[in-house]
Each structure stands twice: as C-alpha cells, then as structure tokens.
Amino acid sequence: CPAQSISALLPDAEPVLLYRALRGRSEAEILCAGHAPQLDRALAQALGLRAGGAIRLKKAGAACVDLSSITPPRGRLVWLLEPAALRRLGRMAK
C-alpha cells in the first residue's frame, strides 16, 4: 500500500480524526507515524486511559495496538518500544 499523508497525524490534530481516517480501511495492519502529543493522545484514547497518563512515546519510539473497535476506539497494547530497543532490533536484522 502506498504511503499517504493525512492531517489527522499532525501534532495538534484531535485523536478522533485519526480514528475517522482509519474507519472503513480494509488493510489488516496499518502503520501510523506522527508526533507528540497527538500519538500519545490517540494511544491513550484507544487504551481507555487519560491523555498524558501512563502511555508516552519517546522520540523515535513505537507502539503496536490491536484495535478491536474503531468507533469508539478500543484496543489493547501489544508492545511499546523505546528508541534504544528499536536500534538493537535494527542491528540484529543486519
């Protein structure tokens, strides 16, 4: 699937815009890349947490969420990796 740029991933976008953009997609897996605080808020919303609470992505961090529902957004955290862990995985893949 070709990469797409959407305004729902801009730092000041409301998380609901991301979930609206995902609604109706047929892909089984979608990678979203964005910035804080938008991705933190989107993660919190999907996990049923307060924004700014327990989940915070570090710069260049990554998270995997298995969404069971888009409307309303509900899911479970599969993994959360800090940048150092991602670098180690990258070195192992070479």
C-alpha positions in Angstrom: 0.0 0.0 0.0 1.5 3.4 -0.9 2.2 5.9 1.9 -0.3 8.6 2.5 0.0 11.8 4.3 -3.1 12.8 6.4 -3.7 15.9 8.5 -5.1 13.6 11.3 -1.4 12.8 12.2 -0.3 16.4 12.7 0.8 17.3 16.2 -2.3 19.4 17.0 -4.9 17.1 15.5 -7.5 15.6 17.7 -7.3 11.8 18.1 -10.8 11.3 16.9 -9.6 12.5 13.4 -7.2 9.6 13.2 -9.8 7.1 14.0 -12.2 8.6 11.5 -9.4 8.3 8.9 -8.9 4.6 9.8 -12.6 3.8 9.7 -13.5 1.8 6.6 -9.9 0.8 5.8 -9.6 -2.8 4.6 -5.9 -3.4 5.5 -5.3 -5.8 8.3 -2.3 -3.7 9.5 -1.6 0.0 9.2 1.5 1.9 10.4 0.9 5.4 11.6 3.8 7.8 12.0 3.4 11.1 13.7 4.4 13.3 16.6 3.7 14.1 20.2 1.4 14.9 21.7 -1.1 13.6 19.1 0.1 10.0 19.0 0.2 9.9 22.8 -3.4 11.1 23.0 -4.5 8.6 20.3 -2.9 5.7 22.1 -4.5 6.8 25.4 -7.9 7.0 23.8 -7.7 3.6 22.2 -6.5 2.1 25.5 -9.1 3.8 27.7 -6.6 5.9 29.6 -6.4 9.5 30.5 -4.4 11.6 27.9 -1.0 12.4 29.3 -1.2 9.4 31.6 0.6 6.1 31.6 1.5 5.9 27.9 4.0 8.2 26.5 6.0 7.5 23.4 9.6 8.7 23.5 11.0 10.4 20.4 11.5 7.8 17.7 9.6 5.2 19.9 7.0 2.8 18.6 3.9 1.1 19.8 1.6 -1.6 18.5 -2.1 -1.5 19.3 -4.5 -4.2 18.3 -7.8 -2.3 17.7 -10.9 -4.3 18.4 -13.1 -1.2 17.6 -12.6 2.0 15.6 -15.8 3.6 16.8 -15.4 4.1 19.6 -11.6 3.4 19.5 -10.8 0.4 21.8 -7.8 -1.8 21.7 -5.0 -3.4 23.6 -1.4 -2.6 23.8 0.6 -5.4 22.1 4.1 -3.7 22.6 5.7 -0.4 23.4 9.4 0.0 22.4 11.8 2.8 23.2 14.3 4.0 20.7 17.2 2.1 22.2 15.3 -1.2 21.8 14.4 -0.4 18.2 18.1 0.4 17.4 19.1 -3.0 18.9 16.5 -4.8 16.8 17.8 -2.9 13.7 21.3 -4.1 14.4 20.1 -7.7 14.9 18.3 -7.6 11.5 21.5 -6.8 9.6 
